[in-house]
Amino acid sequence: MCGIIGFVGCEEAAPILLDGLERMEYRGYDSAGIAVRSETKGLQVKKCKGRLKVLSELTHGGADLEGTLGIGHTRWATHGEPNDINAHPHISENGQIALVHNGIIENYLEIKEHLMKLGVTFTSDTDSEVVAQLLEFHYNECHNMLEAVGRVLRRIEGSYALGIVCSDYPNALIAARKDSPLIIGYGENGNFIASDVTAIIKHTRDVVYMGDGEIAVLTADSVDVFDDEMVPLEKKHSTVDWDVSAAEKGGYAHFMFKEIMEQPEAIRKTISPRIREGRVVLDDVSVTAEYVQDISRIFIIACGSSYHVGMVSKYNWERLLRRPVQVDLASEFRYSDPLVDEHSLVVVISQSGETLDTMAAMREAKRRGARTLAIVNVVGSSIAREADDVLYTWAGPEIAVATTKAYSTQLVLMDLIGLYLADLLGTVEKSEYDDILVEVQALPEKMQSFLDHFEDVQYFASRYFNHNSIFFIGRNLDYAMGLEGSLKLKEISYIHSEAYASGELKHGTISLIEPGTLVVALGTYAALFDKAMSNVVEVKARGAEVLAVTTKSFQEKMEKTADSTIVVPDTHPILQPSLGVVPLQLFAYYVALQRGCDIDKPRNLAKSVTVE
Ligand code: F6R
């Protein structure tokens, strides 16, 4: 997804901008550019299609662009193909205004036609250039940049994070946001704007999250933030509490691998502040037993892997709470005229806290009277700020596009919430409550013991990496876990893969099984292990090669039938997916490695999906 950085201060801007853009590379992009302003050279712009390396070479590491005020952008094409011209920054017709934009301007065509009739010439196919040209148009009318920005924001529709530099304002960087993240960073040698904290963490941890409709004016030693009526605002500062090394590879070949290995610690950080004296404590959630009694239905809404967490939680929460739990894809929910009301609890799950569909679904649920609880990893993100309650996963920054540690922390946090709600409802026996809590606390260690010896996963990946199509089968929690295993594999290795509830095989899919087809059979859910085994036998009988994942307790039985078996430690049944998913992540990783794929930046994918 697009990335923005801006700097104004007393150091050369271009190297800072290039470094910041590099730190946001993980988000996915197809072109990049920077604009820097200096007294002597005015506004200088360099942009090009392709990797940042190309831009860096083009500008000699930024040395060619002189000045201490500038903006930079990595673009992920939405309107207009990826090429040099469509790359940001966009320059207004007279060359006086440079602008970077994240988001989508929905009424750009109408504005473009209007400006063209007035004689404005456009050079790109983008919606973003329209904002630059409209800004020049209004600036020429009123000769006041802030007033012109205000007029533009009232005219455009859609989502935006904007960084603006104008030749007539040699010391000021202007920013604005609506439905697309933008933060302000307060540094010692200047101030920053960025769409992602990773871009500026090297320089400062002192940040302000801009709100919707807000406009900011930054100089080297001041920051002023205004609301949409230009009334000055007092903004609350936040401190980013993770270290710069958290967003670096630290000796690992890939962020994905590093993040897989960080899972035990991430889980520890997520659970330990929430378990006190043998009880789950959710300090940030203010729900009472009466409120929970009054809930008639729980909705879990998310996209992608976060949705898969929801699938696991549906099984677990229905078992613990004895209440109907519905899991919905955010992109479907928002347009489904959902049956949500004030008796619904809507839980939204999002690592980034910026996924547009999830945010829109949450807003729709709120509009219909539901109470919303967000499970989010990025502090201060849009979903976190808009939800009635928010619980953070403390996974730290996740850089690889394919989620691993965010998924694991979401899963364990959902288990804790389930337990907490069940306790309020009185639907869980004390002994089971205690058992689950003991096992939750043992998860990091058990996961670590698996991560200390996973050579067999690496070996199986080298044995199976050249399959063109791979099926994941399982029942109940194993099915939910298989959905995630299959997604991991397809997104980074580009192998076609499907996950099926094993019982569904004979209703159609089994016709795809032929001699040599690889089936990853998940048999970790104890209650249905024997049923899962019959499905393994079924696919074996059709010639499938079976790679199984099971627990220590069922190892012997599974090894009798499967061709290859990976064994994870036993835990309480509802927590088993937390351990079972780890070999699936590693399998996907090593298969992708064998196939020479760009693991941290898989093709066509972006880390946070802020467009529909
Ligand atoms: C897959 C993956 C995606 C995200 C999805 C939702 O590895 O990362 O499927 O889970 O785009 O993103 P968030 O959780 O940020 O809302």
Boltz pocket constraint, residues with backbone or C-beta under 6 A from the ligand:
constraints:
  - pocket:
      binder: B
      contacts: [[A, 303], [A, 304], [A, 305], [A, 306], [A, 307], [A, 349], [A, 350], [A, 351], [A, 352], [A, 353], [A, 354], [A, 355], [A, 358], [A, 401], [A, 402], [A, 403], [A, 487], [A, 488], [A, 491], [A, 606], [A, 607], [A, 608], [A, 609]]
      max_distance: 6.0
